[in-house]
Amino acid sequence: MFTSSADVFRTRQAVSDLQDVVHFHRDAVERLGRHGADRAALQAVVSVGGVFADDGSRVYSTVLQAAAMPDDDFNSFIVGTAILLLDRIQMGGGTDDLYWNYDAFRDHYCLADPPVRAALMNGFRTAERQGVVKLHEAPRAEECLTRQPDDVIRMLEAGGDQVLLNAIREETNSELAGRLWKQAPKSGMDWTARAGFRLLYERPESMSPEMPETAPLIPWY
């Protein structure tokens, strides 16, 4: 399972981002509820953070189907994938290892808006590290980033936090990144600073704050 505080924090952040993806696409969740799944059952799964009681329910089958049909309803495809990842990462009742989905639809995931694409790919990366999904090839580092490093650096150069800018330029280690995040004021944080900290989390090194089980998470989008 987890070998470092970066793993613990990364998992919590990945789960939070995937849950935000689901809530952001509420209309797609409603469509899933109308197309075969019992609406109350689907809402129950969403309300507990995306965890199925077991893999034998009609709602599980419906979500699996949505996650395999990007050309039918792309947003429902995204939501279905996010819910399946949430269930696997949180050790829910689903049993599909998502190997076929990832192999068949990796390019489709990359068509999503950058924050959504990054949330999905970080979800796959986290789930693979946990050993709960099987991938033929891990997501590439750039697929897991909402914004590329050069873009974030340019944003911070225009008037952002100099300490954060230096940390990104110098590719600081996960422990220092975690300390910077702990020390950063969370209320009213500038959006460029949020982008900088999100980059530190999403990169392969990630960040390792103290008390990762309870450390504040980075706002999604």
QUIHUBEL-V758075 format. One record per backbone hydrogen bond with DSSP energy under -1.0 kcal/mol. CO is the residue of the C=O (numbers start at 1). NH is the residue of the N-H. Records with the same first field share a line. If there is no record, write none. Layout:
CO=NH  NH
//
This chain:
4=8
5=9
6=10
7=11
8=12
9=13
10=14
11=15
12=16
13=17
14=18
15=19
16=20
17=21
18=22
19=23
20=24
21=25
25=29
26=30
27=31
28=32
29=33
30=34
31=35
32=37
38=42
39=43
40=44
41=45
42=46
43=47
44=48
45=50  51
46=49
52=93
57=61
58=62
59=63
60=64
61=65
62=66
63=67
65=68
66=69
69=73
73=77
74=78
75=79
76=80
77=81
78=82
79=83
80=84
81=85
82=86
83=87
84=88
85=89
86=90
87=92
88=91
97=134
98=102
99=103
100=104
101=105
102=106
105=109
106=110
108=111
109=112
113=117
114=118
115=119
116=120
117=121
118=122
119=123
120=124
121=125
122=126
123=127
124=128
125=129
126=130
127=132
141=144
148=152
149=153
150=154
151=155
152=156
153=157
154=158
156=159  160
161=165
162=166
163=167
164=168
165=169
166=170
167=172
168=171
173=177
174=178  208
175=179
176=180
177=181
178=182
179=183
180=184
186=189
190=194
191=195
192=196
193=197
194=198
195=199
196=200
197=201
198=202
199=203
211=214  215
//
